[in-house]
Amino acid sequence: MKYLGWILSILLAVGMYYTYRTKYLPLMEDVSELREEISMWEDVLKGEKGIKGERQRFTTERFFTGDRLTPFAEVEILRKFDMRNKGIEIYLTAPKAFTRAGDLLRFLAEQHINYKNLSLFVVVDSTERFEYKFIK
């Protein structure tokens, strides 16, 4: 009876090791293979469509005061705008992301900036981030 705790601890450790080797490791190998395949296909598609572009990331304090675009943000967007770009991808995350996205779209419409392809990803999250990428 006094060794029952040790026996149960050893059985539990053996069971956890068995589960790790038979369930977790094969699953992680599959996930890493899928990640490699996804990145390979993304590279293939980018090469076929000629999509190029660099993602720009800014803190939201530089781009938004409250839920309005700052003058810095407006100048930055206009400075990077080029009619030869095929589109723009915008990724915005903040507690009031929809309000900020509306202000951003309003600004693009006021400046008569039209893209063939505009993707706006709005994520409501506690972490604030603002990114955009011009597609060339």
VEXVEX-141887 format. One line per 3 residues: number of its first residue (from 1); their letters; for each residue z, x, y of C-alpha. Coordinates in pm, 1 decimal, always signed. Each point is the difference from the previous one (the first is absolute). Layout:
BEGIN
NUM	A	Z:X:Y  ...
END
This chain:
BEGIN
1	MKY	+0.0:+0.0:+0.0  +69.7:+283.8:+240.5  -358.8:+135.0:-38.5
4	LGW	-166.0:-337.4:+59.1  -62.2:+75.4:+372.8  -168.2:+332.0:-81.4
7	ILS	-214.6:-156.8:-269.2  -113.1:-280.1:+233.8  -73.3:+252.5:+278.4
10	ILL	-214.2:+212.4:-233.8  -186.2:-307.0:-129.0  -60.9:-116.2:+355.9
13	AVG	-129.6:+345.3:+103.0  -231.8:+14.1:-302.5  -125.6:-351.4:+77.2
16	MYY	-70.3:+89.1:+362.9  -182.8:+318.5:-101.5  -208.7:-193.7:-254.8
19	TYR	-89.3:-264.8:+260.6  -90.1:+269.6:+253.2  -231.8:+180.2:-244.5
22	TKY	-166.6:-309.4:-150.5  -17.1:-240.5:+295.0  +28.4:+180.1:+333.9
25	LPL	-204.3:+317.8:-52.7  -312.3:-173.3:-141.9  +13.5:-249.6:+285.3
28	MED	+22.8:+277.7:+259.8  -296.1:+179.8:-156.6  -206.2:-319.3:+22.7
31	VSE	+99.4:-50.4:+363.1  -93.7:+355.7:+96.7  -337.6:-33.1:-176.3
34	LRE	-68.1:-324.7:+184.8  +90.6:+159.0:+333.8  -243.0:+283.4:-65.0
37	EIS	-274.1:-244.1:-99.0  +56.8:-216.9:+308.7  -18.3:+299.9:+233.0
40	MWE	-315.9:+118.5:-177.8  -168.3:-340.2:+48.1  +109.1:-11.7:+364.6
43	DVL	-164.5:+337.8:+55.8  -317.5:-118.5:-175.3  -19.7:-314.8:+211.7
46	KGE	+63.6:+190.7:+321.0  -281.0:+239.7:-91.7  -244.3:-280.9:-77.8
49	KGI	+68.2:-197.5:+314.7  +31.1:+302.0:+224.1  +340.3:-115.8:+117.7
52	KGE	+182.8:+269.8:+185.4  +286.8:-4.7:+238.1  +340.8:+133.8:+73.9
55	RQR	+307.1:-215.6:+0.4  +201.3:+22.5:+321.0  +370.8:-76.9:-16.6
58	FTT	+222.0:-66.0:+299.5  +352.5:-111.2:+54.5  +12.1:-358.1:+119.0
61	ERF	+200.0:+95.2:+309.7  -308.4:+174.9:+141.4  -227.2:-293.6:-78.1
64	FTG	+222.1:-299.5:+68.0  +255.2:-93.3:+262.8  +159.3:-309.4:-138.4
67	DRL	-298.8:-165.6:-161.7  -259.6:+108.2:+256.3  -232.8:+298.0:-13.7
70	TPF	+98.7:+285.5:+228.3  -250.4:+160.5:+239.4  +6.9:+307.0:-228.0
73	AEV	-110.8:-216.9:-293.4  -281.5:-160.9:+194.9  -130.0:+336.6:+119.4
76	EIL	+32.3:+148.5:-349.9  -199.6:-282.6:-159.3  -269.5:+12.4:+267.9
79	RKF	-19.3:+378.9:-15.4  -64.6:-5.8:-374.9  -239.3:-296.1:+10.5
82	DMR	-358.2:+80.6:-86.7  -283.9:-247.9:-60.0  -121.3:+214.3:-290.1
85	NKG	+315.4:-79.8:-195.6  -57.6:-251.7:-275.1  +346.1:-146.6:+30.4
88	IEI	+367.1:+46.2:+53.6  +293.6:-44.2:-233.9  +331.7:-78.1:+164.2
91	YLT	+330.8:+13.7:-183.5  +296.3:-141.5:+186.6  +350.2:-44.2:-132.7
94	APK	+293.9:-121.8:+203.0  +252.0:-284.6:+7.8  -228.9:-191.8:+241.5
97	AFT	-327.5:+134.6:-134.8  -198.3:-324.0:+42.3  +77.6:-19.1:+371.5
100	RAG	-100.7:+361.6:+47.6  -316.4:-50.3:-206.1  -91.0:-295.4:+220.2
103	DLL	+41.8:+212.3:+311.2  -213.8:+273.7:-153.4  -279.4:-244.2:-89.7
106	RFL	+22.8:-152.9:+348.9  -48.3:+345.4:+151.8  -301.6:+73.4:-222.4
109	AEQ	-153.8:-335.8:+96.3  +65.7:+54.6:+373.8  -173.5:+338.2:-16.4
112	HIN	-292.8:-156.2:-192.2  +56.4:+246.7:-283.2  -180.2:-146.5:-299.0
115	YKN	-15.4:+166.4:-336.2  -218.2:-88.5:-293.7  +304.3:+49.1:-217.5
118	LSL	+354.2:-54.3:+128.4  +285.3:+11.9:-245.9  +344.4:-78.1:+133.0
121	FVV	+289.7:+50.1:-239.8  +318.3:-153.7:+135.2  +317.3:+58.1:-196.8
124	VDS	+331.5:-149.4:+104.0  +250.3:+273.1:-70.8  +308.2:+154.6:+152.7
127	TER	-172.0:+338.3:+25.8  -227.2:+19.3:+301.5  -330.9:+179.6:-30.1
130	FEY	-342.8:-22.8:+159.6  -313.2:+158.6:-145.6  -370.0:-37.5:+55.8
133	KFI	-310.0:+152.7:-147.5  -350.4:-11.5:+140.8  -261.8:-25.3:-272.6
136	K	-303.3:+211.5:+80.2
END
